[in-house]
């Protein structure tokens, strides 16, 4: 899947100012610095912050691991991460009609946490709630794939997501830029494009 956005820039060279691109020559496009700003870790990080991706949900099959961004039959509501070293560690989910069980390996040790569905799950590492949205869809999902979630560390999340971003001139005469984001989750592609576009304009208005 991919989502796109076309933006038109003003004359003010905001990207050059922020990124200190003093070596841009007169022969280069007037929009070069704005393209570099849109490609930058700086702006992308601010855009991802808008998505509130404190955790990510995944479905792991034999071939493909899919991020279940806004497409899941369940949700994990994070309240507290007590040990930040747990970031990016897969926490696997199993559930019956009445209980949910979380299992993970951390610093060489295996941990298991089980509680009734809709109850809080808390230990020395984290505090979350498992919320079942669609029992039938959830049962189908877990019968075919392993499901897990991770707590996201900001730098690692940005590095993983920015790989799908492409920014290029659309029409230099019209001073327009084409932003494209590609991924396997259509909603995530859309939301990243919207967040990045809005972040760029908010920043340019400062």
N, C-alpha and C positions, 0 to 999 in steps of 0.2 A: 504494500500500500504506500501511497505518497500523498502529501498535502502540499499545496503551494500558495504563495502570496506574492503579489507584485506591489512594490512600494515606490513612491516618487520622492526624491529628496529635495531639500531646499538648498540654497546656495551656501549656507553656513557649513563649514567643514568641521562638524562636531567630531567625527571619527579621528581626524588628524590631531585634533586638540587632545583627545583622551589618550590615544595610543602613541602620541609623540612621533608621528610619522613625518619627520622633517625632511626626509630624503626623497619624497615624492616629487618628480620633475614635472615641468609644465607640459611635457609631451604625454604624460600619463592621463588617464581618464579622470575627470573631475569627481567621479563617484568611487574612485579606488579606495580612498580611506574609509568611506562608509561601508563598502563591502568588507574590508578588513575588520571593521568594528562588528559587523553582523556575524562574521566568522569567529570572533574572538571568544576565548574562554570567559572573559570578563562579562560580556553581555549575555552569553548563553547561561552562565551561572545565575544571573539575576532573573532570567526568564524561567528557568527550572524552579527557582524558589517559589514562583507563583503557583506551581502545580501541587505544592504540599505533599511531595512524594517521600514522606518519612519512612514508609515501607513500600516494598514491591511484592506482588503476588505472582507466582509462577506455576505453570503446568508443564511437567517434564515428561516427554514421551521418549520413545526409542530413538527418534531422529531429531526432533525439534523441541526446544524449550521455549514456550510462549509466555510472554508477560501478560498477565490478566488485568491490565489497566482498564477499570470501569467496565469489564466484560465478565465479571466473575459471579458465580452462584453463591459466593460467600465473601465475607470481608473480615479483616483484622483491624481492630481499632486500637492504635497504640496510645498508651497513657504515659509510660515511663520506660526509658532504656537506662537501666542502672549501671551497665558496664558497656562503654562505647567500643570496647574491643570485640564485641559480638557483631558489629556491623559487617554485612556481607556474608555472614554465616547462614547457610540454608537451615531453616527450621521447618521440618516436615510435619504435615497435618494428617491425622487420621480421625475419623469420626464415626460414631454409631448413631442410633436414633436418639440417644440421651446424652452421650458424652463426646468430648473432643480431647484428643491426645496430641501433644506436641513433643517432637523428638529431635535432638540435634547433638552434634559432637563439637565440643568447644575446649580448646587447649588440651587436647588429648583425652578428654573425659566425655562420656555419654550422659545425656540428661533427658529425663522424661517428665512431662507435666500433664496431668489428666484432671479434667473437671467437667461438670455438667455444662451442656450447651447454654449459652447466654450468660454463664457465670464468668467472673473475672479469673484470669489465669496469671498467677504471679509467683515469681521465685526471686532469687538473688540477682538475676540478670535482667529481668524485664517484667512489665505489667501490661497486659493486653486483654481485650475482649474478642472472642470469636463470635461473629454474627452470621448465622445461616440465612441466606436470602431466598434460595430456591432449592429445596431438598432434592427434587427429582434431577435437576441439572447438576447439582453437586455430586449425587451418587453416580451419575453417568461419567462425570469428569474423573472422579477418583477411581472408578473401575478401569479406566483406560490409561491414566497417567499418574505419576507421583505429583502431589501438590505441596508447595512449600512457600514460605515467605522469607524475606530478609529485611532487616533494618538497614536503611541506606546511610552511608557516609557520603557527605556532600561531594567531596572531590571525586570519589570513585563513581558516583552516580552521574556526574557531569561528563566524566571521561567516557563512560559507557554510552551515554545518550548522544553525545555530540558527533559520534561517528556517522549518524544518519543525516547530518546537515550538509546541504549544498547551497552556496550563495554565488550568484554570477550576474553580470550585467544583463538586463532585458533589452533596453534600448538606451544607448549612451546619449543620443541626441535628446531624448525625452527625459534623461536623468532618472531612469527607472531601474530597479533591481529585482531580480527573481530569487525568491527564497523557496527552497524545496526541502522537505523532510521525508525520508523513506524509512519504513519499518514494517514489522509484521502485525502491529496493532493499529488499526485505523484511527481510533479515538485518540491514542497517544500522539500519532502523527499530527492530527488536527490541532490538538491542544498545545503542542510545542510550537507549531507555526503561529498560532494566535498569540501565545505568550511572548514569543520572540518579537513579533511585529509590534505588539503593544509596548513592550519594554523599550524597543528602539525609539518609538515615537515619544514615549514618556521622557526618555533620556534626552532626546533632541529638543524637547520643549523647555528643558531646564535653563 
